[in-house]
Amino acid sequence: MIMQEQIQSIEGQCTGAFVAALSIDGLRLLLPHQQIRTLEPVADVEAIKKQNIEIGWITIAGIESPVYCFSRDLSLLHTIPDESRITVLLGAGNDTIGILCDELKIVPSKELIMHPLPDCMKVPGSPFTGLAILDDTICCLSSSQHMLNYLTETPEALDIKAQS
């Protein structure tokens, strides 16, 4: 009974008919499709030279938003990998954040097989809220607010990795 309640809670996060499946360095991250504000090419990101948690900023309609680049373990990178092609701008309340990804695919929510997050993945500060299987691949569920919380509430846990 508890497992069924957990799955229903996870399914509630994907209330829309579609989810966005982001590929980030081999990680498949699923986010509610309605949280995407826009997609922009990585070339539009204004890179910053000093080492911050954001890799740069992007300006859309006169509004600047921070952009973040993750590795597959959600460590922050300060160099944009050649594979990163898309900047996904996510709405999180009144905030907008950009996440770089290699690929993005919009898929019907009904194609997902939902699973609760295993205990071993329930780490304080983790942005993951559940798992799903899509195209025989395990994907991590999250939301724009969970990603924003991950970036703002646990900056000391974010290991910035240099990439050559």
Buried (B, 14 or more C-beta within 10 A) or exposed (E): EEEEEBBEEBBEBBEEEBBBBBBBBEBBBBBBBBBBBBEBEBEEBEBBEEEBBBBBBBEBEEEEBBBBBBBEEBBBBBEBBEBBBBBBBBBBEEEBBBBBBBEBEEBEBEEBEBBBBEEEEEEEEBBBBBBBBBEEEEBBBBBBBBBBBBBEEBEEEBEBBEEE
